[in-house]
């Protein structure tokens, strides 16, 4: 054992109070900042936006104060504002003009996300456009894939549609595709389809560990994607299972994922930490709609200091091990970080 290690593992009693006083490093703001282990940057954030059809549309989302469904023209404005604040990426969710059993709006070359992506890349070429790859916003039944006669989701038939969706998004200019449907084999199917048409440079950000969570409630209002029957428990994971989460992550690595996502973030900080320890790939965590809503609601009642609670929450997600934080707070947090500089 080296001398350094020997010293580090010396019994705690060898230097203790009153010689050791941890408060010494907490005395002033400058000292605290000097020894801060985790910091937030606007470039860590991905800003999710709900894009709807029409022009000059801005429909506030009730359970997500400050967020709105926006038409493409307003999306460009939103994204420009985010870029000004130092945010480098948006994650797009689409509200199509119509829905059907096969979710055809998801892979329509002129669909809402495809048009939004093209418009955004043209207006702001430097802004990363990440697109959600899922059918739930486009199916009339609200499930993330196509249904068999018995009402269950047909995994393998859905893979082909997810692959078509990802290819059409990449064709429109998407920089990164993010499959969230929780179909087995979705990452591999999408990777193969992208590669087959020459989109070898488009990374896949995999919703690798995605739990069936009550914290998606506000999102489903925002995206109008609540399942019309049943729930998503037969494809999204059981939140009680951290070992299974590791298998899901491993599987997505094997299928070629470039970034691994853990979702939701706050109730699953342990999964983020385990993912960080087990894999060298970038880890993203999704600070989901319900996490945003509960903080906003408490703040609106005067029960929490919104800005402090927001920064503490985002810091906890990074401290747990996330490199990338997907959050509806992106603009608020970036604004605050800038004013604190
Ligand atoms: C679509 C999707 C959902 C979220 C992201 N992609 C909803 C769901 O799975 O029901 C939730 C994000 C959030 O709550 O902010 N499959």
Boltz pocket constraint, residues with backbone or C-beta under 6 A from the ligand:
constraints:
  - pocket:
      binder: B
      contacts: [[A, 132], [A, 134], [A, 136], [A, 144], [A, 180], [A, 181], [A, 215], [A, 216], [A, 217], [A, 218], [A, 219], [A, 220], [A, 225], [A, 232], [A, 287], [A, 288], [A, 289], [A, 290]]
      max_distance: 6.0
